[in-house]
């Protein structure tokens, strides 16, 4: 038995609306900058995108390159030929007329990724990355990743409704049994070789996939992207990781004030959250097939709990017929089109149906195979 007392902390109900800036200025590739606003902890919204802003990349010596809005808080540029002899920053004009800018940062290119591999552990599938810098000039690394995996519907729908009054066999482009789902890293993954004799990162864990994850049901792929960080950038992401992932117990570090390299030009006292880096990234992809994993690993398919078949039989579709027809005959109609001819006439006997989430994998992914899939 215990008593509970609600705490109305000022921090929880404070109407803060800080600008959050995230991204990397990428030479010779697409630069993506995301803008959002902090939301009230006690509110219902998880995030609030910053729309109608004007974003550009500026060089410390020359050059200004506008980014294009994707109308969802994301701003992108075409591949730019940026010089490593210059420093670069992001300039932002929001829709309400406020101006923001990051500090000028040097271009720090990532060395190639040596390998991405996986190791079967008792608690799941561990994905590791290995890299090194022969010039001994990186020392601080950050990674994020994109996962793609096959999901499969509980039932296979062979037919599609046409004009709301008839059915037709699905074409390959209309199939909704196999789909590809994508998810992105949500944690901060850092590595450092500062305390080592060589600039080498070996078996750095990127993620751990639980043995019962649906991601491993059929085929899984992960694309790991690597960034090289300056000392200041590493300090920022280290502190951000502590503040967001390592709090909650009496042994964890106390939260600290997070200071990035984004500033308000309109109001220097305004708090702005985020850190802009610059440099070419490197990436590597691997595939993992279920057949190479322990047979005892069984996927959690609780998403399909409650799925069942609805069967509709047609009563006496032809004079002289013999209804009711059994379930086998109904299924035969659904999967082959028609039942055995009766008096030389093919007679439909019924239909099988299920709830959309049981048969339509496009509710969670896409039925278009990614170009990189093999």
Secondary structure, DSSP 8 states (H G I E B T S, - for coil): ---------HHHH-----EEEEEEE-BTS--EEEEEE---TTSS-S-EE--S-EEEEEESSS-EEE-EE-SSSEEE---B---TTSEEEEEEE-TTS-EEEE--EE------EEEEEEEEETTEEEEEEEEE-TTS---EEEEEEEEEEEEE-SS---EEEETTTEEEE--GGG--SEEEEEEE--S-EEEE-TTSSSSEEEEEEEEEE-TT-GGGSSEEEEEEEEEE--HHHHHHHHHHHHHHHS-SSTTS--------SEEESS-TTS-EEEEEEE---EEEEEEEEGGGS-TT-----GGGTT---EEEE-S-SSTT---S--HHHHHHHHHHSS-S-BTTB----EEEE--HHHH-GGGTSBSS--TT--
